[in-house]
Amino acid sequence: MRAKLAVTIFCLGLTLSATSVLAHHSFAAEFDANQPITLTGTLTKMEWVNPHGWIYVDVKEPDGKVVNWAIEAGAPNALLRRGLRKTDFPIGLEVVVKGYRAKNGTPTANGQTVQFKDGRNFFLGASDSPTSGPR
């Protein structure tokens, strides 16, 4: 009976750990390293969440249409280690974000750097992106 219980607990633990591994995606699964992009716009939202933070930026297209881009960032802990705080992202802030487009064609990108109007420039990317910067 003890052996059955041990095997059951082991299998349950293995199943749960596999689920969390599958939930995390790689850069190459969603983003295209051959499609770099630079976005200049106004911050509309900041999600300081795990496993990746997200910033949302209204970008004015050449035709005048405004498109809201979702930009994936590193985890909050990684951003904190790089000197960024949630308070660095007030709504209405003008930013320039460099990163890589999503493969699916939506206005989504993996952010590499964010530059603020005052000249501060920070590495924004997740550790599995093609040009992972200093940690």
Secondary structure, DSSP 4 states (H G I P E B T S, - for coil): -HHHHHHHHHHHHHHHHHHHHHHSPPHHHHEEEEEEEEEEEEEEEEE--SS--EEEEEEE-TTS-EEEEEEE---HHHHHHTT--GGG--TT-EEEEEEEEETT-SSEEEEEEEEETTS-EEE---TTSTT----
